[in-house]
């Protein structure tokens, strides 16, 4: 059993541009009337903000929101960034350019094509010197990111920032690696119990009769088809005050997450 205190949450998806908006949608069924098309990536300088793709923008938006909610200095935190695909739109562009005319490849897009682009932008924008980890585990990406963050806490880190994100896929990649919309979520986790903040108890198992993946929640239906959708049962449980959530962790394994709200 691994445990952590949840100090802060960040959330952004198409149509629900904050954790507060997501909670109001889940509890009251209402959505903002004029949600922005993409996050602002306010952590970055203006030039970097213009160059940053939407995957970087959403990752930095939710990461900063979680830090603010926890009243933590972003520069002081080790971080774990997890994405199923990275930026598939840029990957599609790169493949098409290599096939048609390799000399036309944009250096900026090439720079943003790497899977750890969001983690790199975060460390630069936040001035964060602690380690930043970037990982991918297909449909289990968020669950494995959560395990990595908890392992860092168990090995001595006082607090860890976890960020999950994915965006729209395009072109031929949209057929083999489908994803729609833009989605990001972040959790600020710490070792220290804190009155009034949820406490997570997480265990990993390989059940003989694995549960069906939960796609019935309102957030899961709203963001159906996004590659980071598997993280949403945990965010719904947090928003609605539920005591448990389960996340598929890959290879027949599941994370059982108990949530103590007192």
C-alpha positions as CSV (number, residue, x, y, z in Angstrom):
1,X,0.0,0.0,0.0
2,X,1.3,3.4,-1.0
3,X,-0.1,6.5,0.5
4,X,-0.1,10.3,-0.3
5,X,-1.9,13.5,0.7
6,X,-3.6,15.2,-2.3
7,X,-2.7,18.9,-1.8
8,X,-3.9,20.3,-5.1
9,X,-5.7,19.4,-8.4
10,X,-5.4,21.0,-11.8
11,X,-7.7,20.2,-14.7
12,X,-8.4,21.4,-18.2
13,X,-10.4,19.9,-21.1
14,X,-12.2,21.1,-24.1
15,X,-15.2,23.0,-22.7
16,X,-14.2,22.7,-19.1
17,X,-11.2,25.0,-18.6
18,X,-10.6,24.5,-14.8
19,X,-11.0,22.1,-11.9
20,X,-13.8,24.3,-10.6
21,X,-15.6,24.1,-14.0
22,X,-15.2,20.3,-14.0
23,X,-16.6,20.0,-10.5
24,X,-19.6,22.2,-11.3
25,X,-20.3,20.1,-14.4
26,X,-20.2,16.9,-12.4
27,X,-22.3,18.2,-9.5
28,X,-24.7,20.5,-11.3
29,X,-24.5,19.6,-14.9
30,X,-23.5,23.1,-16.0
31,X,-20.7,24.2,-18.3
32,X,-19.1,27.6,-19.0
33,X,-20.8,29.4,-21.8
34,X,-17.5,30.8,-23.4
35,X,-14.7,28.3,-22.7
36,X,-11.4,29.1,-24.4
37,X,-10.2,27.0,-27.3
38,X,-6.9,26.3,-25.7
39,X,-5.0,27.1,-22.4
40,X,-2.8,30.2,-22.2
41,X,0.4,28.6,-20.9
42,X,0.9,31.7,-18.8
43,X,4.0,30.3,-17.2
44,X,6.0,30.8,-20.4
45,X,7.4,34.0,-21.8
46,X,5.4,35.5,-24.7
47,X,7.7,34.1,-27.5
48,X,7.8,30.6,-26.0
49,X,4.0,30.7,-25.4
50,X,3.4,31.4,-29.2
51,X,5.7,28.4,-30.1
52,X,4.3,25.9,-27.6
53,X,1.9,23.3,-29.0
54,X,-1.4,22.7,-27.3
55,X,-0.1,19.6,-25.5
56,X,2.5,21.7,-23.8
57,X,0.0,24.5,-23.1
58,X,-2.5,22.1,-21.4
59,X,0.2,20.3,-19.4
60,X,1.6,23.6,-18.0
61,X,-1.9,25.0,-17.3
62,X,-2.9,22.1,-15.1
63,X,0.5,21.8,-13.5
64,X,0.5,25.4,-12.4
65,X,-3.1,25.2,-11.2
66,X,-2.2,22.2,-9.0
67,X,0.7,24.1,-7.5
68,X,-1.4,27.1,-6.8
69,X,-4.1,25.0,-5.2
70,X,-1.5,23.5,-2.9
71,X,0.3,26.8,-2.3
72,X,3.6,25.2,-3.4
73,X,6.5,26.8,-5.3
74,X,6.6,25.1,-8.7
75,X,10.4,25.6,-8.8
76,X,10.8,23.3,-5.7
77,X,9.0,20.2,-7.0
78,X,10.1,17.0,-8.7
79,X,7.6,16.2,-11.4
80,X,6.2,13.3,-13.4
81,X,4.7,14.0,-16.9
82,X,2.8,11.2,-18.5
83,X,1.2,11.1,-22.0
84,X,-0.1,8.3,-24.1
85,X,1.1,9.7,-27.4
86,X,2.9,13.0,-26.8
87,X,1.8,15.3,-29.6
88,X,0.3,13.2,-32.4
89,X,-0.5,16.3,-34.6
90,X,3.2,17.2,-34.7
91,X,4.2,13.5,-35.3
92,X,1.8,13.4,-38.2
93,X,3.3,16.6,-39.6
94,X,6.8,15.2,-39.2
95,X,6.0,11.9,-41.0
96,X,4.3,13.8,-43.9
97,X,7.2,16.2,-44.3
98,X,9.7,13.4,-44.2
99,X,7.8,11.6,-46.9
100,X,7.2,14.6,-49.1
101,X,10.1,17.0,-48.6
102,X,12.4,16.5,-45.6
103,X,14.1,19.9,-46.1
104,X,10.9,21.7,-45.2
105,X,10.7,20.4,-41.7
106,X,10.2,23.2,-39.2
107,X,13.0,23.4,-36.5
108,X,10.4,24.6,-34.0
109,X,8.0,21.7,-34.6
110,X,11.0,19.2,-34.6
111,X,12.0,20.7,-31.2
112,X,8.4,20.1,-30.0
113,X,8.0,16.6,-31.3
114,X,9.9,14.9,-28.5
115,X,7.8,13.1,-25.9
116,X,9.3,15.0,-23.0
117,X,8.7,18.5,-24.5
118,X,6.1,19.4,-21.9
119,X,8.4,18.4,-19.0
120,X,11.2,20.5,-20.6
121,X,9.0,23.5,-21.0
122,X,7.8,23.1,-17.4
123,X,11.3,23.0,-15.9
124,X,12.3,26.1,-18.0
125,X,9.1,28.1,-17.3
126,X,9.0,27.2,-13.6
127,X,12.8,27.4,-13.1
128,X,12.5,23.9,-11.6
129,X,15.9,22.2,-10.9
130,X,14.5,19.0,-9.3
131,X,14.2,15.9,-11.6
132,X,11.4,15.8,-14.2
133,X,10.3,12.4,-15.4
134,X,8.4,11.8,-18.7
135,X,6.8,8.4,-19.4
136,X,4.3,6.6,-21.5
137,X,2.4,3.3,-21.0
138,X,-0.3,3.5,-23.6
139,X,-3.8,3.2,-21.9
140,X,-2.1,2.8,-18.5
141,X,-0.1,6.0,-18.8
142,X,-1.7,7.9,-16.0
143,X,-1.9,4.9,-13.7
144,X,1.8,4.2,-14.2
145,X,2.6,7.9,-13.7
146,X,0.8,7.8,-10.4
147,X,2.8,4.8,-9.4
148,X,6.0,6.6,-10.3
149,X,5.0,9.7,-8.3
150,X,4.1,7.5,-5.3
151,X,7.4,5.6,-5.6
152,X,9.3,8.9,-5.5
153,X,7.4,9.9,-2.3
154,X,8.1,6.6,-0.8
155,X,11.8,6.9,-1.6
156,X,12.1,10.3,0.1
157,X,10.7,13.1,-1.9
158,X,8.5,15.4,0.3
159,X,6.1,16.3,-2.6
160,X,5.7,15.4,-6.3
161,X,3.8,16.9,-9.1
162,X,2.0,14.5,-11.4
163,X,0.7,15.7,-14.8
164,X,-1.2,13.7,-17.5
165,X,-2.2,15.0,-20.9
166,X,-3.2,14.1,-24.5
167,X,-4.6,15.8,-27.5
168,X,-6.2,15.3,-30.9
169,X,-4.7,12.8,-33.4
170,X,-4.7,13.6,-37.1
171,X,-4.0,12.1,-40.5
172,X,-3.1,8.4,-40.8
173,X,-2.1,8.3,-37.1
174,X,-5.7,9.1,-36.2
175,X,-6.7,5.7,-37.6
176,X,-4.1,3.7,-35.6
177,X,-3.8,5.9,-32.5
178,X,-7.2,7.6,-32.2
179,X,-7.6,10.5,-29.8
180,X,-9.9,13.5,-29.7
181,X,-10.1,16.8,-27.9
182,X,-7.6,18.2,-25.5
183,X,-7.3,16.9,-21.9
184,X,-5.0,17.5,-19.0
185,X,-5.0,16.7,-15.3
186,X,-2.5,17.3,-12.5
187,X,-2.2,16.1,-8.9
188,X,0.1,17.6,-6.3
189,X,1.0,14.8,-3.9
190,X,2.9,14.9,-0.6
191,X,4.0,12.7,2.2
192,X,2.6,15.0,4.9
193,X,-1.0,14.4,6.2
194,X,-3.0,17.6,6.2
195,X,-6.4,18.1,7.9
196,X,-9.1,18.8,5.3
197,X,-7.2,17.4,2.4
198,X,-7.9,14.0,0.8
199,X,-5.6,11.1,1.6
200,X,-5.0,8.5,-1.1
201,X,-4.2,4.8,-0.4
202,X,-3.1,3.0,-3.5
203,X,-2.5,-0.7,-4.1
204,X,-1.6,-2.6,-7.2
205,X,-3.2,-6.0,-8.0
206,X,-3.8,-8.4,-10.9
207,X,-7.3,-9.7,-10.3
208,X,-8.5,-13.0,-11.8
209,X,-11.7,-11.3,-12.8
210,X,-10.6,-7.7,-13.7
211,X,-13.3,-4.9,-13.5
212,X,-14.5,-3.2,-16.6
213,X,-13.0,0.1,-17.3
214,X,-15.3,2.9,-16.0
215,X,-16.5,4.9,-19.0
216,X,-20.0,5.8,-17.5
217,X,-19.1,9.0,-15.7
218,X,-20.0,12.4,-16.9
219,X,-16.4,13.4,-17.5
220,X,-15.6,10.2,-19.3
221,X,-18.6,10.7,-21.6
222,X,-17.7,14.3,-22.2
223,X,-14.1,13.5,-23.2
224,X,-14.8,10.1,-24.7
225,X,-12.1,9.2,-27.2
226,X,-9.3,11.2,-25.7
227,X,-6.2,9.0,-25.0
228,X,-6.0,10.2,-21.4
229,X,-9.6,9.4,-20.7
230,X,-8.6,6.4,-18.4
231,X,-7.5,8.9,-15.7
232,X,-11.0,10.4,-15.4
233,X,-12.6,7.9,-12.9
234,X,-10.1,9.2,-10.3
235,X,-10.9,12.9,-11.0
236,X,-14.6,12.1,-10.8
237,X,-14.2,10.4,-7.5
238,X,-12.3,13.3,-6.1
239,X,-14.9,15.9,-7.4
240,X,-17.9,13.9,-6.0
241,X,-16.4,12.9,-2.7
242,X,-16.3,9.2,-3.4
243,X,-14.3,6.8,-1.4
244,X,-12.7,4.7,-4.1
245,X,-11.6,4.7,-7.8
246,X,-9.9,2.1,-10.0
247,X,-7.5,2.7,-12.8
248,X,-6.2,0.2,-15.4
249,X,-2.5,-0.1,-14.9
250,X,-1.7,-2.4,-17.9
251,X,-0.9,-6.0,-18.4
252,X,-4.0,-7.1,-16.4
253,X,-3.0,-5.0,-13.4
254,X,-5.3,-2.4,-11.7
255,X,-4.7,0.4,-9.2
256,X,-7.3,0.4,-6.4
257,X,-7.4,3.9,-4.9
258,X,-9.0,4.5,-1.6
259,X,-9.8,8.2,-0.9
260,X,-10.2,9.4,2.7
261,X,-11.9,12.8,2.7
262,X,-11.6,13.6,6.4
